[in-house]
Amino acid sequence: MYLDKFSVMHVDDEQDIQDIIKYILEPKVKDIYFASNGKEALEIYDKHKPDIVLSDISMPHMNGLDMSKKIKEQNPNTPIVLFTSFDNSDYLKDAINTGIDKYIAKPFDNNILCNTLDCVAKTLYTNLENKNMEKMMQTQSKVAAMGEMIGNIAHQWRQPLNIITTQVSGLEMKVDFHNKVTDEDIRYCSRAVVNQANHLSQTIDDFRGFFKEDKDLRKEFNLKNTIGKVINLTQDSYKSNFIDIVIDIDDKCIIKQNENHLLQAFLNIFNNAKDAFKINNIEYKRYFFIDIKQNNQNITIKFKDNAGGIPEDIIDRIFEPYFTTKFESQGTGIGLYMTNKIIIDNYGGELIAYNEEHHYNNKLYTGAVFKIIL
């Protein structure tokens, strides 16, 4: 039984029916609420948010169908089960369009009632479990990305911190050795420190912007600028792995959506390519190609490397949750899964992965291609 995990609201203007429902369901459900018409039911729904609604059709003040429409407008995922003895085809069409989940014919059988509600509760429980799993994977993906980002920022901060300490130490040495410190020496040191401090501040802003939940979900942004942000966040890890980025992007590929989601998707692909070079131990020149073109209403984004390609025996599984070829300490197996989810669910797009041979600088390379169509 799944009913004991959920609350139920029963709506009926007949007290005898309410008494029967109370006797049957009260021991089986988490909580139970009662209303005598649709108007009263909406007030109870607003206050208690019952998980499942069980209602009659014909009632004073507001009938069950009109009440169901109002509830579905508030929360389309609330399951509604209606008692019905109607056979009017117009009514049935209206009920179907309302999104009623189940029907129980009058007069009802106790076993059918319990089985129907338990079936609804099982579906509700499964959906909630899937949502919780999805939320957990999103959190894991964010945490994994944060680990990568912290490493990238650590790389990016070393050089400006070295410049700051060198400039300040130089002034201090002049003072220690009683050398004259000129106004120009102070200005030069000051400008260098301010410039590097601004660079450090920018990396913090990039980091915070990447993980911030943007309340204004949809805004226009240029994909060229978005790619620039990802490159800024990954440039030091790419340099340390000797990977050159080759870019060919149309200047005016404009999208209206939540940019942070796409940043996360792109960062997962960047990191996946970097790891592929390391895993395959590629010793020849390493390239990561970015090609973005707009054609009519579609934007096509290609990320391509020369890391040898994805093994054919796993290429069909790379978007599965928790599938990874990396060591446990190096990967969670959810990066590409979440990337695929973002492209499909948030952008209504398509993500395809395949291997391809291609020429660059008169040499033939083989690598993976991640093709996104928006």
GIWO-V471017 format. One record per pair of residues at least 6 apart in sequence whose ideal C-beta (glycine too) atoms are under 6 Angstrom apart, sorted by the first residue. I is the first residue (numbers start at 0). J is the second residue. If there is no record, write none. Layout:
BEGIN
I:J
I:J
END
This chain:
BEGIN
0:117
1:117
1:120
1:121
1:124
2:27
2:28
2:116
2:117
2:120
5:29
5:50
5:51
5:120
6:29
6:30
6:49
6:50
7:28
7:31
7:51
7:53
8:32
8:49
8:52
9:20
9:33
9:53
10:34
10:40
10:54
11:17
11:55
12:35
12:36
12:58
17:33
23:109
24:31
25:31
32:43
32:47
32:49
34:40
34:43
36:58
36:59
36:60
36:61
37:58
37:61
37:62
37:65
37:66
38:60
38:61
40:66
41:69
44:70
51:78
51:119
52:79
53:80
54:63
54:81
55:63
55:82
56:62
56:63
56:83
63:81
67:79
67:97
68:97
70:77
71:98
78:100
78:119
78:123
79:99
79:100
80:101
81:99
81:102
82:103
82:105
83:102
84:105
100:119
101:115
101:119
103:115
136:333
139:331
139:333
140:333
140:337
143:331
144:266
147:270
148:206
151:232
151:233
151:235
151:236
152:202
152:206
154:235
155:202
155:235
159:195
159:198
159:199
162:195
163:192
163:195
166:188
166:191
170:188
173:180
205:232
209:262
213:257
213:259
216:257
217:255
217:256
219:253
219:255
220:258
221:253
222:252
222:291
223:248
225:258
229:265
229:266
229:269
233:269
240:273
241:285
242:285
242:287
243:286
244:287
245:286
245:288
246:289
247:290
248:291
249:292
249:293
252:291
252:293
252:298
260:341
260:345
264:338
264:341
267:334
267:338
268:302
268:369
272:287
272:304
275:306
276:285
276:306
279:306
279:307
281:306
286:305
287:304
288:303
290:301
291:300
292:299
297:372
298:373
299:372
300:371
301:370
302:369
303:366
303:368
304:366
304:367
305:364
305:366
306:366
307:365
308:354
308:365
308:366
308:367
309:354
309:367
316:322
317:335
317:352
318:335
318:336
318:339
320:333
320:336
321:332
322:332
323:330
323:332
339:350
342:348
342:350
342:371
346:373
348:371
348:372
348:373
349:372
350:371
351:370
352:369
353:368
354:367
355:368
356:365
357:364
END
